[in-house]
Amino acid sequence: LQCIYEGFSKEGSLFLVQTLTSNVNRTIANIKSIFKKNDSKLGVLGSVSYQFKEVASFIFRYENFERLFNYVLEKDLNILNLEEEPDGVHLTAPFQDYNHIKQHLT
């Protein structure tokens, strides 16, 4: 069973904790304990998640950024952002397009 818990730290950090468990009661007890030990609090469903956006993120090395950019345009891939960084290329896309984009990049 997959569960998502939301929480806040006293410093203002927001948390989304995604778990996979066969025992929800044990998991929530562990999550509550971790939050309490770190002076944080669990929130209710939707109290934090509305401030996050789920995206597919790819970071990889590519020699020719312009060539990659043209390839993305040619294949009409649904890309949110494509940036050249010192260590390579960072590409973000809608989460539901992850497999489609990965297929084109490999």
TIRO-2110 file (N, C-alpha, C; in Angstrom, 1 decimal):
// TIRO-2110
0.8, -1.2, 0.0, N, 1, A
0.0, 0.0, 0.0, CA, 1, A
0.9, 1.2, 0.0, C, 1, A
0.6, 2.2, -0.9, N, 2, A
1.3, 3.4, -1.0, CA, 2, A
0.6, 4.5, -0.2, C, 2, A
1.3, 5.2, 0.6, N, 3, A
0.7, 6.3, 1.4, CA, 3, A
1.6, 7.6, 1.3, C, 3, A
1.0, 8.7, 1.3, N, 4, A
1.7, 10.0, 1.3, CA, 4, A
1.3, 10.8, 2.5, C, 4, A
2.3, 11.2, 3.3, N, 5, A
2.1, 12.1, 4.5, CA, 5, A
2.7, 13.4, 4.2, C, 5, A
2.1, 14.4, 4.8, N, 6, A
2.5, 15.8, 4.6, CA, 6, A
2.9, 16.4, 6.0, C, 6, A
3.9, 17.3, 6.0, N, 7, A
4.3, 17.9, 7.3, CA, 7, A
5.1, 19.1, 7.1, C, 7, A
5.3, 19.7, 8.3, N, 8, A
6.0, 21.0, 8.4, CA, 8, A
7.1, 21.0, 9.4, C, 8, A
8.2, 21.7, 9.2, N, 9, A
9.1, 21.9, 10.3, CA, 9, A
8.9, 23.2, 10.9, C, 9, A
9.4, 23.5, 12.1, N, 10, A
9.2, 24.8, 12.7, CA, 10, A
10.0, 25.9, 12.0, C, 10, A
11.0, 25.5, 11.2, N, 11, A
11.7, 26.5, 10.4, CA, 11, A
11.0, 26.9, 9.1, C, 11, A
9.9, 26.2, 8.8, N, 12, A
9.1, 26.5, 7.6, CA, 12, A
9.3, 25.6, 6.4, C, 12, A
10.1, 24.5, 6.6, N, 13, A
10.3, 23.5, 5.5, CA, 13, A
9.0, 22.7, 5.4, C, 13, A
8.8, 22.3, 4.1, N, 14, A
7.6, 21.5, 3.9, CA, 14, A
8.0, 20.1, 3.5, C, 14, A
7.3, 19.1, 3.9, N, 15, A
7.7, 17.7, 3.6, CA, 15, A
6.5, 16.9, 2.9, C, 15, A
6.8, 16.2, 1.9, N, 16, A
6.0, 15.1, 1.4, CA, 16, A
6.7, 13.8, 1.6, C, 16, A
6.1, 12.9, 2.3, N, 17, A
6.8, 11.6, 2.6, CA, 17, A
6.0, 10.6, 1.9, C, 17, A
6.6, 9.9, 1.0, N, 18, A
5.9, 8.9, 0.2, CA, 18, A
6.4, 7.5, 0.7, C, 18, A
5.5, 6.6, 1.1, N, 19, A
5.8, 5.4, 1.7, CA, 19, A
5.2, 4.2, 0.9, C, 19, A
5.8, 3.1, 1.1, N, 20, A
5.2, 1.8, 0.5, CA, 20, A
5.3, 0.8, 1.7, C, 20, A
4.1, 0.3, 2.1, N, 21, A
4.1, -0.5, 3.3, CA, 21, A
3.0, -1.5, 3.2, C, 21, A
3.2, -2.6, 4.1, N, 22, A
2.1, -3.6, 4.2, CA, 22, A
1.4, -3.4, 5.6, C, 22, A
1.9, -2.4, 6.4, N, 23, A
1.3, -2.1, 7.7, CA, 23, A
1.2, -0.6, 7.9, C, 23, A
0.0, 0.0, 7.6, N, 24, A
-0.2, 1.4, 7.6, CA, 24, A
0.0, 1.9, 9.0, C, 24, A
-0.5, 1.2, 10.0, N, 25, A
-0.5, 1.6, 11.4, CA, 25, A
1.0, 1.8, 11.9, C, 25, A
1.8, 0.8, 11.6, N, 26, A
3.2, 0.9, 12.0, CA, 26, A
3.9, 2.0, 11.3, C, 26, A
3.6, 2.2, 10.0, N, 27, A
4.2, 3.3, 9.2, CA, 27, A
3.9, 4.6, 9.8, C, 27, A
2.6, 4.9, 10.0, N, 28, A
2.2, 6.2, 10.5, CA, 28, A
2.8, 6.4, 11.9, C, 28, A
2.9, 5.4, 12.7, N, 29, A
3.6, 5.6, 14.0, CA, 29, A
5.1, 6.0, 13.9, C, 29, A
5.7, 5.3, 12.9, N, 30, A
7.1, 5.7, 12.6, CA, 30, A
7.3, 7.1, 12.1, C, 30, A
6.4, 7.5, 11.2, N, 31, A
6.5, 8.8, 10.6, CA, 31, A
6.2, 9.9, 11.7, C, 31, A
5.2, 9.6, 12.5, N, 32, A
4.9, 10.6, 13.6, CA, 32, A
6.1, 10.7, 14.6, C, 32, A
6.7, 9.6, 14.9, N, 33, A
7.9, 9.6, 15.8, CA, 33, A
9.1, 10.4, 15.2, C, 33, A
9.3, 10.2, 13.9, N, 34, A
10.4, 10.9, 13.2, CA, 34, A
10.1, 12.4, 13.2, C, 34, A
8.9, 12.8, 12.9, N, 35, A
8.5, 14.2, 12.9, CA, 35, A
8.6, 14.8, 14.3, C, 35, A
8.2, 14.1, 15.3, N, 36, A
8.2, 14.6, 16.7, CA, 36, A
9.7, 14.8, 17.2, C, 36, A
10.6, 13.8, 16.9, N, 37, A
12.0, 13.9, 17.2, CA, 37, A
12.7, 15.1, 16.6, C, 37, A
12.2, 15.5, 15.5, N, 38, A
12.8, 16.6, 14.7, CA, 38, A
12.0, 17.9, 14.9, C, 38, A
11.1, 18.0, 15.9, N, 39, A
10.3, 19.1, 16.2, CA, 39, A
9.5, 19.6, 15.0, C, 39, A
8.9, 18.7, 14.3, N, 40, A
8.1, 19.0, 13.2, CA, 40, A
6.7, 18.4, 13.4, C, 40, A
5.8, 18.8, 12.5, N, 41, A
4.4, 18.3, 12.7, CA, 41, A
3.8, 17.8, 11.4, C, 41, A
3.0, 16.7, 11.6, N, 42, A
2.3, 16.2, 10.4, CA, 42, A
1.1, 17.1, 10.1, C, 42, A
0.8, 17.3, 8.8, N, 43, A
-0.3, 18.1, 8.3, CA, 43, A
-1.4, 17.2, 7.8, C, 43, A
-2.5, 17.8, 7.5, N, 44, A
-3.6, 17.0, 6.9, CA, 44, A
-3.4, 16.9, 5.4, C, 44, A
-4.1, 16.0, 4.8, N, 45, A
-4.1, 15.8, 3.3, CA, 45, A
-4.3, 17.1, 2.6, C, 45, A
-3.4, 17.5, 1.8, N, 46, A
-3.5, 18.8, 1.0, CA, 46, A
-2.9, 20.0, 1.6, C, 46, A
-2.4, 19.9, 2.9, N, 47, A
-1.9, 21.1, 3.5, CA, 47, A
-0.5, 21.5, 3.0, C, 47, A
0.2, 20.6, 2.3, N, 48, A
1.5, 20.8, 1.8, CA, 48, A
1.6, 20.6, 0.3, C, 48, A
0.9, 19.5, -0.2, N, 49, A
1.0, 19.0, -1.5, CA, 49, A
0.7, 20.0, -2.6, C, 49, A
-0.2, 20.9, -2.3, N, 50, A
-0.6, 21.9, -3.3, CA, 50, A
0.6, 22.8, -3.7, C, 50, A
1.6, 22.9, -2.9, N, 51, A
2.8, 23.7, -3.2, CA, 51, A
3.9, 23.0, -4.0, C, 51, A
3.6, 21.7, -4.4, N, 52, A
4.6, 20.9, -5.1, CA, 52, A
4.0, 20.6, -6.5, C, 52, A
5.0, 20.4, -7.4, N, 53, A
4.6, 20.0, -8.8, CA, 53, A
5.4, 18.7, -9.1, C, 53, A
4.7, 17.6, -9.5, N, 54, A
5.4, 16.4, -9.8, CA, 54, A
5.9, 16.4, -11.2, C, 54, A
7.2, 16.3, -11.4, N, 55, A
7.8, 16.4, -12.8, CA, 55, A
8.7, 15.2, -13.0, C, 55, A
9.0, 14.9, -14.2, N, 56, A
10.0, 14.0, -14.6, CA, 56, A
11.3, 14.8, -14.8, C, 56, A
12.4, 14.4, -14.2, N, 57, A
13.6, 15.1, -14.3, CA, 57, A
14.8, 14.2, -14.8, C, 57, A
15.5, 14.7, -15.8, N, 58, A
16.6, 13.9, -16.4, CA, 58, A
17.8, 14.8, -16.3, C, 58, A
18.9, 14.2, -15.8, N, 59, A
20.2, 14.9, -15.8, CA, 59, A
21.2, 13.9, -16.5, C, 59, A
21.8, 14.4, -17.5, N, 60, A
22.7, 13.5, -18.3, CA, 60, A
23.8, 14.4, -19.0, C, 60, A
24.8, 13.7, -19.4, N, 61, A
25.9, 14.4, -20.2, CA, 61, A
25.5, 14.3, -21.7, C, 61, A
25.7, 15.4, -22.4, N, 62, A
25.5, 15.5, -23.8, CA, 62, A
26.4, 16.5, -24.4, C, 62, A
27.1, 16.1, -25.4, N, 63, A
28.2, 17.0, -26.0, CA, 63, A
27.7, 18.2, -26.7, C, 63, A
26.6, 18.1, -27.4, N, 64, A
26.2, 19.2, -28.3, CA, 64, A
24.7, 19.6, -27.9, C, 64, A
24.6, 20.7, -27.1, N, 65, A
23.3, 21.1, -26.5, CA, 65, A
22.4, 21.5, -27.7, C, 65, A
22.9, 22.2, -28.7, N, 66, A
22.1, 22.7, -29.8, CA, 66, A
21.5, 21.6, -30.5, C, 66, A
22.3, 20.5, -30.7, N, 67, A
21.8, 19.3, -31.4, CA, 67, A
20.7, 18.6, -30.6, C, 67, A
20.8, 18.6, -29.3, N, 68, A
19.8, 18.0, -28.5, CA, 68, A
18.5, 18.8, -28.5, C, 68, A
18.7, 20.1, -28.4, N, 69, A
17.6, 21.1, -28.5, CA, 69, A
16.8, 20.8, -29.8, C, 69, A
17.5, 20.7, -30.9, N, 70, A
16.8, 20.5, -32.2, CA, 70, A
16.1, 19.2, -32.2, C, 70, A
16.7, 18.2, -31.6, N, 71, A
16.2, 16.8, -31.6, CA, 71, A
14.8, 16.8, -30.8, C, 71, A
14.8, 17.5, -29.7, N, 72, A
13.6, 17.7, -28.8, CA, 72, A
12.5, 18.3, -29.6, C, 72, A
12.9, 19.4, -30.4, N, 73, A
11.9, 20.1, -31.2, CA, 73, A
11.4, 19.2, -32.3, C, 73, A
12.3, 18.5, -33.0, N, 74, A
11.9, 17.6, -34.1, CA, 74, A
11.0, 16.5, -33.7, C, 74, A
11.2, 15.9, -32.5, N, 75, A
10.4, 14.8, -32.0, CA, 75, A
9.1, 15.3, -31.3, C, 75, A
9.0, 16.6, -31.2, N, 76, A
7.8, 17.3, -30.5, CA, 76, A
7.6, 16.7, -29.1, C, 76, A
8.7, 16.6, -28.4, N, 77, A
8.6, 16.1, -27.0, CA, 77, A
8.0, 17.2, -26.1, C, 77, A
7.2, 16.8, -25.2, N, 78, A
6.6, 17.7, -24.3, CA, 78, A
7.6, 18.0, -23.1, C, 78, A
8.4, 19.1, -23.3, N, 79, A
9.4, 19.4, -22.3, CA, 79, A
9.0, 20.7, -21.6, C, 79, A
9.2, 20.7, -20.3, N, 80, A
8.9, 22.0, -19.6, CA, 80, A
10.1, 22.9, -19.5, C, 80, A
11.3, 22.3, -19.4, N, 81, A
12.6, 23.0, -19.3, CA, 81, A
13.7, 22.2, -19.8, C, 81, A
14.7, 22.8, -20.5, N, 82, A
15.9, 22.2, -21.0, CA, 82, A
17.0, 23.2, -20.7, C, 82, A
17.9, 22.8, -19.8, N, 83, A
19.0, 23.7, -19.5, CA, 83, A
20.4, 23.0, -19.6, C, 83, A
21.3, 23.8, -20.1, N, 84, A
22.7, 23.4, -20.1, CA, 84, A
23.4, 23.8, -18.8, C, 84, A
24.0, 22.8, -18.1, N, 85, A
24.6, 23.1, -16.9, CA, 85, A
26.1, 22.6, -17.0, C, 85, A
26.9, 23.0, -16.0, N, 86, A
28.3, 22.7, -16.1, CA, 86, A
28.6, 21.2, -16.2, C, 86, A
27.7, 20.4, -15.5, N, 87, A
27.9, 18.9, -15.4, CA, 87, A
27.2, 18.2, -16.5, C, 87, A
26.4, 18.9, -17.3, N, 88, A
25.6, 18.2, -18.4, CA, 88, A
24.3, 19.0, -18.7, C, 88, A
23.3, 18.2, -19.0, N, 89, A
22.0, 18.8, -19.4, CA, 89, A
20.9, 18.4, -18.3, C, 89, A
20.1, 19.3, -18.0, N, 90, A
19.0, 19.1, -17.1, CA, 90, A
17.7, 19.3, -17.9, C, 90, A
16.9, 18.3, -18.0, N, 91, A
15.6, 18.3, -18.7, CA, 91, A
14.5, 18.0, -17.8, C, 91, A
13.4, 18.8, -17.7, N, 92, A
12.2, 18.5, -17.0, CA, 92, A
11.1, 18.4, -17.9, C, 92, A
10.1, 17.6, -17.5, N, 93, A
8.9, 17.3, -18.3, CA, 93, A
7.8, 16.9, -17.4, C, 93, A
6.6, 16.9, -17.9, N, 94, A
5.4, 16.4, -17.1, CA, 94, A
5.7, 15.0, -16.7, C, 94, A
5.3, 14.7, -15.5, N, 95, A
5.6, 13.4, -14.9, CA, 95, A
5.0, 12.2, -15.8, C, 95, A
3.8, 12.4, -16.3, N, 96, A
3.2, 11.4, -17.1, CA, 96, A
3.9, 11.1, -18.4, C, 96, A
4.8, 12.0, -18.8, N, 97, A
5.5, 11.8, -20.1, CA, 97, A
6.9, 11.1, -19.8, C, 97, A
7.2, 10.7, -18.6, N, 98, A
8.5, 10.2, -18.3, CA, 98, A
9.0, 9.0, -19.2, C, 98, A
8.1, 8.0, -19.4, N, 99, A
8.5, 6.9, -20.2, CA, 99, A
8.7, 7.2, -21.7, C, 99, A
7.8, 8.1, -22.2, N, 100, A
7.9, 8.5, -23.6, CA, 100, A
9.2, 9.2, -23.8, C, 100, A
9.6, 10.1, -22.9, N, 101, A
10.8, 10.9, -23.1, CA, 101, A
12.0, 10.0, -22.9, C, 101, A
12.0, 9.2, -21.9, N, 102, A
13.1, 8.3, -21.7, CA, 102, A
13.4, 7.4, -22.9, C, 102, A
12.3, 7.0, -23.5, N, 103, A
12.5, 6.1, -24.7, CA, 103, A
13.2, 6.9, -25.8, C, 103, A
12.9, 8.2, -26.0, N, 104, A
13.6, 9.0, -27.0, CA, 104, A
15.0, 9.4, -26.7, C, 104, A
15.4, 9.4, -25.4, N, 105, A
16.7, 9.8, -25.0, CA, 105, A
17.7, 8.7, -24.9, C, 105, A
17.2, 7.4, -24.9, N, 106, A
18.1, 6.3, -24.8, CA, 106, A
18.3, 5.6, -26.2, C, 106, A
END
